[in-house]
Structure formats: structure tokens, C-alpha cells
Amino acid sequence: MPGRYVIAGILLAAGASRRFGSPKLLQPLAGGTPMALASARALMGSVDRVIAVIRPEDKALARLFADHGVPVLPCPESSQGMGRSIACGVRASAEADAWIIALADMPFIQKGTIQGVAELLRNGAVLAAPLYGGRRGHPVGFSRSFGIALCGLKGDEGARSIVARHLDELRLYPCADPGVHRDIDTPKDLAFCESAGMGRGTAEPAP
């Protein structure tokens, strides 16, 4: 009998929150849940294991995750850009069959959306992402065939270069989830998303 297909979720939580003006990942959402924890919970409910990649000096975020059972990976190279954080997380979960790369400052992505991306990977996709309003969004899933490329990432562009080179292999999960396009950079971004009612309910496939 073939072994279980294991998907690891890499939660990127090593940003410096410069545009927000305060540690945004600790910012409570309307329901009281800190932004980073809301993102982590959606990911944890959709994959087999999760690793939250943080800055080594971010003790408050490390405590928040630890208090709620989210495994933490301090990345000494995180200051060199998102690419190094992705590489750090993928190296730490090298046994996985696939990875879903998620951003901790996108707390309004619904669990059903992430589950849809995971299902595409389990059904043979090598590269997968959600689609809303005719635009690709986050998170993005990568099969094991991209492991070496992910481990070699540098700079701040994340894994966009990998996706751009393999668009012909990308499978999309159409969904009714505007959260896939909404990262929170400023308090105004957060206020807009909450006023629009994002984060409520579950994301079903788009009709």
C-alpha cells in the first residue's frame, strides 16, 4: 500500500511590519484572534504539518505560536528576504511530498481555500494556487519536484520566479474567497478587510 501523501505548510512570519507601524502579526482581528494565529489556524486545518518561520529575535511572536501549539522555526537568514525564509522552512520539512507556502499577514484566506489547493496537490498537481476574480492568489502549493529550487531561493521576491517559469504546469482552484488577494500591510488594509466582512464562513469552489 502506498504511503500517505504528506503536505507541509510553511507560514512566513518573519516580516518587520515597517509599514504597519507596530508588530502587525500580533494585531488582534475583530474577533480578538491575533493576525498571525488566524493565519496559522487556517493552515493547520488544511495540511499535515505546519512550520511558522520567524525572525530569531521575535520572542513575542514565538510565545504566541508556542502557546497555541504552532511549531516555530527561527530563521537566522530571514533578514535577507522572503526567499531565505521559504528555503529555511522547506529544508526543515524535507520529508514532505509537497509544500503550501502561506503568508502570516493574509489572515482572511479561508480554510476551505487552502484545502482546495491541497486537494489539487494530492490529485497530482505539481504547482497549485487559488483563483478569485480571474486572478491567481495565495497560498501557492509546490510538489516535491520543486524542493531543490525552493531551497535555493534568495531575496524578497519569494517563489514568484518559480511560478513564472512553470505557468504551464500551474493548476488553479477557483474559489469565492477575496482573502486570497488581501495581504495586510497597513492599519487601513486591515480596516478595509474587516469592514468587507472577510474571514467569515468557509470558501466553497466558485460556481
N, C-alpha and C positions, 0 to 999 in steps of 0.2 A: 504494500500500500504506500503510495507516495506521501512524503511528509507534508506537514501543514505549511501553507504559504504565509510567511511572516512579513508584515509591513511595519516598519518603524516610522514614527512621526518625529520629525525634527522641528522643534519650536524655537525659532530665532528670537531671542530675548536679550540681545547684547547691545542694543542701541543706547545712545546717550541722552535722548529726549531733549535735544537742544531747542527745537522749535516749539515744544510744548511749554517750556518754562519751568517744569518740575518733573519729578520721576513719573512719567505718564503711565508706565506699566503697573504702577501701584494705585493709579487713579480709580476710584470706585465708579462703576457704571450706575445707571439709575436704580437698579435693584440692590446695589450695595456690594456686588462682587467686583474685586479689582480686575482691571482690564486684562492683565496677563493670565490671571487664573481663569477667567471666562474663556480665553483662547485655548488654554491648556485643557480645560474640561471637554470642550468640543472635540479636540484632537484625541484625547484619551478614550472617548466613547466611540471612536471610529477605527482605531488601529490596534495592533497587538502590543506595542510598547511605545513609550514617549521619552524623549530626552529634551530637556529645556537647556539651550545653550545660552549662558550668561557671561557677563564680564566678571573676572575673578574678584574684583573689589565691590561688587554689588551685593552686599551682605543682606540688605533688607529684602531684595527680591529672592535671594537664596532661601531666606527664612520662610517667606510666604509660600514658595513652592514646597519646601520640605514639610511645612505644617499641613499641607493638603495632599501629600503623597505623590508629588510630581518629581521624578528624578532630575537632578540638576547636573550639568556639566560646565564647570568654569573653563572658559577657553582663553588661554594666555594670548592668543593671536587675534582676538576679537577686534582690537583697535585697528587692525589692518584692513577691516572691511567685512561685509556680509559673506563674501566668498570664503574667507577663512573660517567663519563660524559654521557654515554649511559643511566644509571639509572636516572640521573637528567633530561635528555630530555624526557624520557618515562613518568616519573612521571608528568612532566609539560603538557603532552598531553594525559592524562589518558583516555580521552573520545574517542580516536581514535579506529577504528576497526583493524588497522594494522599499523606497522611502517616500514619504509625503512631507514636503517642506512647507511649513506654515509660519506665518509672521505673528508674533505676540501682540502687535499693535493693530491687528484686524479681528477684534473680538466679536464682530457681528456676523461672521460666517457661521451658518447653521450646521449642526451636526450632520443632518441628512445630506448636505452638500459634500462634506468630507467623505461620508460613507459611499456616496456615488462615485467619487474619484477612486476610492479604494476598490470598489467593485470592478471598475474598468481594469485596474491593475491585476486583480485576481483572475479576470477573464482573458488575460493575455496581452493587454496594452503595455507597451514599453515606456510610454510617456502619456500622461493624462492630466486634464485640468477641467475646471467647471466653465460653463459658458452662460453668460447672462446678458441680455440686451444686445446680442450679436458680438460681444467682446469676451475674450478669454480673461479669466480671473485667477484668483488664488483659492486654495493652495494647489501646488503642482506636484504630481506624482512621478517618480522615476523608477524604472525597474533596475535590477541588479546590473544590467549591461552598461549602465551609466556610472557605476561605482568609481572607477578609476578617474573619470572626468570630474565627478563631483569632488573627489578628494584633492584634485589639482586646482580647484577654484581659488582665485585671489581677487582682491579689490572689492568695490562696492556694488558691482552690478549683479551680484548673486549668481543664479544659474540661468539668467536670460540668454547668455551666449549659447548654452547647450540647447535650449528650446529652439532658438532661432536656426540652429544648424539642422534640426531634426523635425521641422514642422510637418513633413510628410508622414511622420510616424505618430504625430500627436492625435490622441482620441479625446473628444470633448464630451462632457456631461452637461447637457442643457438643464438649467435649473431656474427656479423662481426666487433667487436669493441675491438681492443687491449688495449684500455684505461682501461678496467676493471681489468688489472693486473699491471698498472703503477702508483704507488704512488711516489711522488716527495720528496726524502729525501735530495738530494744534487743538486747543480747547474748542475752537469754533467747529472743527471737524466732528468732535465728539457730540457737541450740542446738536449739530445738524442730523447726525445718525439717530440720536435718541428721539429727536422731535419727529423723525420719519417713522418711528416705531420699529427700527431694525433690531434683530436679535430675538424677536418674538416668534413662537411657533417653530415648525420644522419645515425644511426645504424639500418640497416634492419636485420630481422632474417637471420641467416646463411642458405645457401642453403642446 
